[in-house]
Every structure is written in C-alpha cells, then in structure tokens.
Amino acid sequence: MQPGHRRPSSGLIPRALLLLALILATLALTHCQMVGDRLNGVGVGIFKRKNDCLTKCQSDYQARNQAEDRLHEQNLKACAGDKPCIASENARHEAAQSDSKALRDACQNNCHNQGGGSSGP
C-alpha cells in the first residue's frame, strides 16, 4: 500500500447493504393494506353473538323464575292453609320451574347453533 491512500473500511460495505435493505423493507411495508377479521375464515362476531345469546337466555330464565316465585307465593297465600290447595300449587310451581329450565336449555342449544355453518354436504 502506498502511504496516504486509504482503503475503505471493511465495515462500510455491510452497513451500506443493511441500510439499503432497511430502505427497501420500509418501502415494501408502507404499501401493506389492512385486512378484515374474515381473512382467516373466522369471524370474531360469531363468538360475541354466541355469548350475547347465552347471556340473554340466562337473563330470561332468571326473570321467568322471579315472576314464577312471586306468583307461587301469592297462590300459597290464597290457599289459606288448605292442604290440597297447597299440594296442587306446589305441583304447579314445580312444573312451571321444569318448563322454565327446558326453555332455557332449548334457548342455549339454539345459541350453540348460531353461525356454525356446516361441516359437509
């Protein structure tokens, strides 16, 4: 080597290549577009609707039970201690509770089928 003549630093070329790669990556990424939730085939809304449905089923069930409990208390008072009347009212109340549970279960089963699609022909 001749004195006074400098050779480029060995780290300059890799740095220049890294800078070029960074610039190209930045340009490529700025052209990306936002995509919706349905890109992968799974809609997030399905899960929210199912949860809302189950919540409504439970809420309706509780409201029916509260109304039935109030009616049961009123009917027992109206029986005025008459044992056959009380037995009949208790049987009616148990049947109403069973019907309410069946309605809740049917409602919840319907929630499981919402937005499920199909798994074959």
Secondary structure, 3 states (H helix, E strand, C coil): CCCCCCCCCCCHHHHHHHHHHHHHHHHHHCCCCCCCHHHHCCCHHHHHHHHHHHHHHHHHHHHHHHHHHHHHHHHHHHHCCCHHHHHHHHHHHHHHHHHHHHHHHHHHHHHHHCCCCCCCC
